[in-house]
Amino acid sequence: MNLSELRYVIALARERHFGHAAEACCVSQPTLSLAVKRLEEELGVQLFERGGHDISVTPAGESVIAQAQQALEAIESVRQAANEGRDQLSHPLSIGAIYTIGPYLFPDLISNLSKIAPKMPLMIEENYTAILADKLKNGELDVIVISLPFDEPNILTMPLYDEPFVILLPSAHPLNEYPTLTPKNMKDETVLLLGSGHCFREQVIEACPECAPKPVIRQNSNENVEGTSLETIRHMVATGAGITVLPSSSNSQPAKNSLLSMIPFEKPAPMRRVALAWRKSFTRPQAIEALRDEILQCRLHGVSMLRDAEINKP
């Protein structure tokens, strides 16, 4: 057993394809296939099920691969210990954020970090929570920004801010006569939400069941109107297709649009808690600290920063 073999099985578990895994590891496919087979023979257990083009991890393989990931991170910890004087802010940081956070957080965050950590470029990804979680656990991402709850083994979290939801509607809509709104006000409205897979959609529906999308008749067919991004939904609201619920930070830099108006929920407003999440074994705590400090300096509309929040251990 050697480090290369551990890297190969981790890559194969991630890619589910021998060719793609070999490409990710910068080796030929026969080299990777032989190394994986050799490791299986040495361990006396089958790590992967091969079915034509389909590759899946066996139950035994899941356990072995998890340990392999921890072993590689332990080696990185040894390297870090041997270079205690190395600047932890002088290397790239891979950061992910869910779609409803990234576009509104990253502009200020990048500007803030460039001043205190100019040698730490951010490698940014926006994605669904489930995908970001997988990439965090297998080491593709160093840290992610997500909405709580987020309970994963060997993952630490730190709350950053509480963010209320707000209501966006056409400026000519009758509900504009109210200073605040309740979920009951939205009972008979067409509420436009993100599609399945977005955690923000589920949070809105949980906090406001009346906001569940209603069928809309279009040329003799019924369908729910959904958007692929908050900005797409914003544009649909401007056309009069319905109203929507947004996180308050999405209005950090609101465009001047006479077709739209924003109304808060009656208190207590529905809200979400946003947090950082990173592996317990991550070897650059100073980078996490710098990231957290600069996020707390970001100008996000309507949020309440949690400056005294503590790390939540798994």
TITITI-492212 format. One record per residue (C-alpha): residue number from 1; residue in one letter; x, y, z. Coordinates in steps of 0.2 Angstrom, whole numbers, padded with zeros to 4 digits. Example, Ala and Ser with C-alpha at 12.3 -4.5 7.8 and 13.67 -1.06 7.14 Angstrom:
! TITITI-492212
R   nr  rest      u      v      w
R    1     a   0062  -0022   0039
R    2     s   0068  -0005   0036
This chain:
! TITITI-492212
R   nr  rest      u      v      w
R    1     m   0000   0000   0000
R    2     n   0007   0017  -0004
R    3     l   0000   0035  -0005
R    4     s  -0002   0035  -0024
R    5     e  -0014   0020  -0022
R    6     l  -0024   0029  -0009
R    7     r  -0025   0044  -0020
R    8     y  -0031   0033  -0035
R    9     v  -0045   0025  -0025
R   10     i  -0051   0042  -0018
R   11     a  -0051   0049  -0036
R   12     l  -0061   0034  -0042
R   13     a  -0074   0035  -0028
R   14     r  -0076   0053  -0033
R   15     e  -0077   0052  -0052
R   16     r  -0085   0034  -0053
R   17     h  -0076   0032  -0070
R   18     f  -0058   0025  -0072
R   19     g  -0054   0037  -0087
R   20     h  -0059   0052  -0077
R   21     a  -0050   0047  -0061
R   22     a  -0034   0043  -0071
R   23     e  -0035   0060  -0079
R   24     a  -0038   0069  -0062
R   25     c  -0023   0059  -0055
R   26     c  -0012   0063  -0071
R   27     v  -0009   0045  -0075
R   28     s  -0014   0033  -0088
R   29     q  -0030   0023  -0086
R   30     p  -0021   0006  -0085
R   31     t  -0009   0012  -0072
R   32     l  -0024   0018  -0061
R   33     s  -0034   0002  -0064
R   34     l  -0019  -0009  -0060
R   35     a  -0015   0000  -0044
R   36     v  -0033  -0001  -0038
R   37     k  -0034  -0020  -0042
R   38     r  -0017  -0022  -0033
R   39     l  -0023  -0013  -0017
R   40     e  -0039  -0023  -0017
R   41     e  -0029  -0039  -0018
R   42     e  -0018  -0033  -0004
R   43     l  -0032  -0029   0007
R   44     g  -0042  -0044   0003
R   45     v  -0058  -0034  -0001
R   46     q  -0067  -0027  -0016
R   47     l  -0068  -0009  -0015
R   48     f  -0078  -0006  -0031
R   49     e  -0091  -0014  -0041
R   50     r  -0088  -0014  -0060
R   51     g  -0103  -0015  -0071
R   52     g  -0099  -0010  -0089
R   53     h  -0097   0009  -0088
R   54     d  -0105   0010  -0070
R   55     i  -0093   0011  -0055
R   56     s  -0100   0010  -0038
R   57     v  -0091   0009  -0021
R   58     t  -0095  -0006  -0010
R   59     p  -0099  -0005   0008
R   60     a  -0082  -0010   0013
R   61     g  -0075   0002   0000
R   62     e  -0084   0016   0008
R   63     s  -0075   0013   0025
R   64     v  -0058   0011   0017
R   65     i  -0059   0026   0006
R   66     a  -0065   0037   0021
R   67     q  -0049   0031   0031
R   68     a  -0038   0034   0015
R   69     q  -0045   0052   0015
R   70     q  -0040   0054   0033
R   71     a  -0023   0046   0030
R   72     l  -0019   0059   0016
R   73     e  -0025   0073   0027
R   74     a  -0014   0067   0042
R   75     i   0001   0067   0030
R   76     e  -0003   0085   0026
R   77     s  -0004   0089   0044
R   78     v   0014   0082   0046
R   79     r   0019   0093   0032
R   80     q   0011   0108   0041
R   81     a   0019   0104   0057
R   82     a   0036   0103   0049
R   83     n   0033   0121   0042
R   84     e   0025   0129   0057
R   85     g   0033   0146   0051
R   86     r   0025   0145   0034
R   87     d   0012   0158   0031
R   88     q  -0005   0150   0030
R   89     l  -0012   0164   0020
R   90     s   0000   0163   0006
R   91     h  -0008   0148  -0003
R   92     p  -0025   0147  -0013
R   93     l  -0040   0143  -0003
R   94     s  -0054   0133  -0011
R   95     i  -0071   0139  -0005
R   96     g  -0088   0134  -0010
R   97     a  -0105   0143  -0007
R   98     i  -0123   0138  -0010
R   99     y  -0131   0148  -0025
R  100     t  -0141   0159  -0014
R  101     i  -0126   0165  -0004
R  102     g  -0111   0166  -0016
R  103     p  -0117   0180  -0028
R  104     y  -0120   0192  -0014
R  105     l  -0106   0187  -0002
R  106     f  -0091   0185  -0013
R  107     p  -0090   0203  -0020
R  108     d  -0086   0211  -0003
R  109     l  -0077   0196   0003
R  110     i  -0065   0196  -0011
R  111     s  -0062   0214  -0009
R  112     n  -0059   0212   0010
R  113     l  -0047   0197   0009
R  114     s  -0037   0205  -0005
R  115     k  -0031   0218   0008
R  116     i  -0026   0206   0022
R  117     a  -0022   0191   0012
R  118     p  -0016   0196  -0005
R  119     k  -0006   0180  -0008
R  120     m  -0021   0169  -0004
R  121     p  -0032   0168  -0020
R  122     l  -0049   0161  -0018
R  123     m  -0054   0146  -0029
R  124     i  -0073   0148  -0029
R  125     e  -0087   0136  -0033
R  126     e  -0106   0139  -0031
R  127     n  -0117   0123  -0030
R  128     y  -0130   0114  -0021
R  129     t  -0128   0110  -0002
R  130     a  -0126   0091  -0005
R  131     i  -0113   0093  -0019
R  132     l  -0103   0105  -0008
R  133     a  -0104   0094   0006
R  134     d  -0097   0079  -0004
R  135     k  -0083   0090  -0011
R  136     l  -0079   0096   0006
R  137     k  -0078   0079   0014
R  138     n  -0067   0072   0000
R  139     g  -0055   0087   0000
R  140     e  -0060   0095  -0016
R  141     l  -0065   0111  -0006
R  142     d  -0057   0118   0010
R  143     v  -0071   0127   0017
R  144     i  -0090   0130   0012
R  145     v  -0103   0143   0016
R  146     i  -0120   0135   0019
R  147     s  -0136   0137   0029
R  148     l  -0139   0128   0045
R  149     p  -0143   0114   0050
R  150     f  -0128   0105   0043
R  151     d  -0123   0090   0052
R  152     e  -0109   0079   0045
R  153     p  -0096   0068   0054
R  154     n  -0079   0076   0056
R  155     i  -0085   0093   0050
R  156     l  -0084   0109   0061
R  157     t  -0096   0123   0058
R  158     m  -0096   0141   0064
R  159     p  -0112   0152   0063
R  160     l  -0109   0169   0053
R  161     y  -0125   0178   0052
R  162     d  -0144   0177   0054
R  163     e  -0153   0182   0038
R  164     p  -0172   0187   0037
R  165     f  -0182   0183   0022
R  166     v  -0191   0197   0013
R  167     i  -0205   0198   0000
R  168     l  -0202   0205  -0018
R  169     l  -0217   0210  -0028
R  170     p  -0222   0220  -0043
R  171     s  -0223   0239  -0038
R  172     a  -0242   0239  -0044
R  173     h  -0247   0224  -0034
R  174     p  -0261   0227  -0021
R  175     l  -0251   0220  -0007
R  176     n  -0240   0236  -0008
R  177     e  -0252   0245   0003
R  178     y  -0246   0235   0018
R  179     p  -0230   0240   0028
R  180     t  -0227   0222   0032
R  181     l  -0234   0205   0027
R  182     t  -0238   0188   0034
R  183     p  -0238   0171   0026
R  184     k  -0257   0172   0026
R  185     n  -0256   0187   0015
R  186     m  -0248   0176   0002
R  187     k  -0261   0162   0003
R  188     d  -0269   0166  -0014
R  189     e  -0253   0173  -0023
R  190     t  -0243   0164  -0036
R  191     v  -0226   0163  -0027
R  192     l  -0211   0160  -0038
R  193     l  -0197   0149  -0030
R  194     l  -0181   0141  -0035
R  195     g  -0182   0123  -0042
R  196     s  -0180   0107  -0032
R  197     g  -0162   0104  -0025
R  198     h  -0161   0122  -0018
R  199     c  -0161   0122   0001
R  200     f  -0168   0140   0001
R  201     r  -0183   0134  -0008
R  202     e  -0186   0121   0006
R  203     q  -0183   0134   0020
R  204     v  -0196   0146   0013
R  205     i  -0209   0132   0011
R  206     e  -0206   0126   0029
R  207     a  -0207   0143   0036
R  208     c  -0221   0149   0025
R  209     p  -0232   0134   0019
R  210     e  -0243   0147   0010
R  211     c  -0228   0151  -0001
R  212     a  -0228   0134  -0009
R  213     p  -0229   0137  -0028
R  214     k  -0247   0136  -0036
R  215     p  -0251   0128  -0053
R  216     v  -0251   0141  -0066
R  217     i  -0261   0139  -0082
R  218     r  -0252   0141  -0098
R  219     q  -0260   0137  -0115
R  220     n  -0270   0123  -0109
R  221     s  -0257   0115  -0097
R  222     n  -0254   0117  -0079
R  223     e  -0236   0119  -0072
R  224     n  -0227   0127  -0058
R  225     v  -0217   0142  -0062
R  226     e  -0199   0140  -0055
R  227     g  -0183   0149  -0057
R  228     t  -0165   0143  -0059
R  229     s  -0158   0158  -0049
R  230     l  -0164   0171  -0038
R  231     e  -0160   0184  -0051
R  232     t  -0170   0175  -0064
R  233     i  -0185   0175  -0052
R  234     r  -0182   0194  -0049
R  235     h  -0184   0197  -0067
R  236     m  -0200   0186  -0068
R  237     v  -0208   0196  -0054
R  238     a  -0204   0212  -0063
R  239     t  -0214   0205  -0078
R  240     g  -0229   0202  -0066
R  241     a  -0228   0183  -0066
R  242     g  -0230   0182  -0047
R  243     i  -0221   0187  -0031
R  244     t  -0207   0179  -0022
R  245     v  -0197   0177  -0006
R  246     l  -0179   0182  -0006
R  247     p  -0165   0182   0007
R  248     s  -0162   0199   0013
R  249     s  -0143   0199   0007
R  250     s  -0149   0197  -0011
R  251     n  -0154   0216  -0010
R  252     s  -0136   0221  -0004
R  253     q  -0134   0231  -0021
R  254     p  -0152   0232  -0027
R  255     a  -0155   0238  -0045
R  256     k  -0165   0253  -0047
R  257     n  -0181   0245  -0055
R  258     s  -0197   0255  -0054
R  259     l  -0206   0239  -0058
R  260     l  -0202   0231  -0041
R  261     s  -0205   0234  -0023
R  262     m  -0199   0225  -0007
R  263     i  -0209   0222   0009
R  264     p  -0203   0214   0025
R  265     f  -0212   0200   0034
R  266     e  -0221   0204   0050
R  267     k  -0209   0200   0065
R  268     p  -0204   0187   0069
R  269     a  -0199   0186   0051
R  270     p  -0194   0169   0043
R  271     m  -0175   0168   0043
R  272     r  -0160   0157   0040
R  273     r  -0143   0155   0049
R  274     v  -0128   0155   0038
R  275     a  -0111   0147   0043
R  276     l  -0094   0141   0038
R  277     a  -0090   0123   0037
R  278     w  -0073   0114   0036
R  279     r  -0065   0098   0040
R  280     k  -0059   0095   0057
R  281     s  -0042   0089   0050
R  282     f  -0040   0105   0039
R  283     t  -0022   0111   0043
R  284     r  -0024   0130   0040
R  285     p  -0034   0137   0054
R  286     q  -0028   0154   0051
R  287     a  -0036   0154   0034
R  288     i  -0053   0150   0042
R  289     e  -0051   0163   0055
R  290     a  -0046   0176   0042
R  291     l  -0061   0171   0031
R  292     r  -0073   0172   0045
R  293     d  -0066   0189   0051
R  294     e  -0068   0197   0033
R  295     i  -0086   0189   0031
R  296     l  -0091   0198   0047
R  297     q  -0085   0214   0039
R  298     c  -0095   0212   0023
R  299     r  -0110   0224   0020
R  300     l  -0124   0212   0018
R  301     h  -0141   0220   0018
R  302     g  -0152   0216   0033
R  303     v  -0142   0202   0041
R  304     s  -0137   0201   0059
R  305     m  -0118   0196   0061
R  306     l  -0114   0184   0075
R  307     r  -0098   0191   0080
R  308     d  -0097   0180   0096
R  309     a  -0102   0164   0088
R  310     e  -0092   0148   0093
R  311     i  -0086   0133   0083
R  312     n  -0099   0119   0083
R  313     k  -0090   0102   0084
R  314     p  -0098   0087   0076
